[in-house]
Amino acid sequence: MTALLPASVVVFLAQAPPPAPGADRGEEFGKTSPIALVVILLLGIATALLIRSMTKRLRNVPESFDPPAPEETDGRTPTDTTDPPPAPTVDTPSPRGRSSPEG
């Protein structure tokens, strides 16, 4: 058992000391925090501007898209139009004088 004692002492002495608190994070730890803060602030400002813009646009939207009630109209029914019917279409002959698409 005395032979194991010096070997255990050598193993104990050969172990590396524990790292200092925070030393295992590396040099780059914490350097992205200011960049992330700027990105988050820019996203917040963009969101606020979008909400402000949409609020202005929503004020112009009517309360209802339903057609007005009959008593509110000027007496015409929706099918009562004074527009003339569309003109009939006329087939024009092709430049060669043939009307078939075979050419």
C-alpha positions in Angstrom: 0.0 0.0 0.0 2.9 2.3 0.4 3.6 2.1 -3.4 0.2 3.6 -4.1 0.8 6.6 -1.9 3.5 8.2 -4.0 1.5 7.5 -7.3 -1.6 9.2 -5.9 0.4 12.2 -4.8 1.9 12.5 -8.3 -1.6 12.3 -9.9 -2.9 14.9 -7.5 0.0 17.3 -8.2 -0.2 16.8 -11.9 -3.8 17.9 -12.1 -4.4 21.4 -13.4 -5.7 24.0 -11.0 -9.4 24.9 -11.4 -10.0 27.8 -13.7 -10.8 31.2 -12.3 -14.5 32.1 -12.3 -15.5 33.3 -15.8 -12.2 32.4 -17.3 -13.7 29.5 -19.3 -15.9 32.0 -21.3 -13.1 33.2 -23.4 -12.0 36.7 -24.6 -15.1 37.3 -26.8 -17.6 36.8 -24.1 -19.8 39.8 -23.6 -18.7 41.7 -26.7 -21.9 41.1 -28.6 -24.1 42.5 -25.9 -23.8 46.2 -27.1 -24.6 45.1 -30.7 -27.6 43.1 -29.7 -28.8 46.0 -27.6 -28.6 48.3 -30.6 -30.5 45.8 -32.8 -33.2 45.3 -30.2 -33.6 49.1 -29.8 -33.8 49.6 -33.6 -36.5 46.9 -33.8 -38.4 48.6 -31.1 -38.3 51.9 -32.9 -39.3 50.4 -36.2 -42.3 48.7 -34.5 -43.4 51.9 -32.9 -43.2 53.7 -36.2 -45.2 51.0 -37.9 -47.9 51.1 -35.2 -48.1 54.9 -35.6 -48.5 54.6 -39.3 -51.1 51.9 -39.2 -53.1 53.8 -36.6 -53.2 56.8 -39.0 -54.4 54.6 -41.9 -57.0 52.8 -39.8 -58.7 56.1 -39.0 -59.6 56.5 -42.7 -61.3 53.0 -42.9 -65.1 53.2 -42.7 -66.8 51.6 -39.7 -68.7 49.2 -41.8 -68.4 47.9 -45.4 -72.1 47.0 -45.6 -74.0 48.8 -48.3 -76.1 51.8 -47.1 -79.7 51.1 -46.0 -82.4 51.8 -48.7 -83.7 54.9 -46.9 -80.2 56.4 -47.1 -79.9 56.1 -50.9 -81.2 58.6 -53.5 -84.1 56.4 -54.5 -82.3 54.2 -57.0 -82.1 50.5 -56.5 -78.7 48.8 -57.0 -79.9 47.3 -60.3 -81.3 50.6 -61.6 -78.4 52.0 -63.6 -78.4 54.7 -66.3 -75.2 53.5 -68.0 -75.7 52.3 -71.6 -75.1 48.7 -72.4 -71.6 47.8 -73.7 -71.0 48.1 -77.4 -70.9 44.7 -79.3 -67.5 43.6 -80.5 -66.8 43.4 -84.2 -64.5 40.7 -85.7 -62.0 42.4 -88.0 -60.5 40.4 -90.9 -56.8 39.5 -90.8 -54.4 41.5 -92.9 -54.4 38.8 -95.6 -58.1 38.8 -95.9 -58.7 35.5 -94.2 -60.7 35.3 -91.1 -59.5 31.8 -90.0 -56.6 31.5 -87.7 -55.0 28.8 -89.8 -53.2 31.4 -91.8 
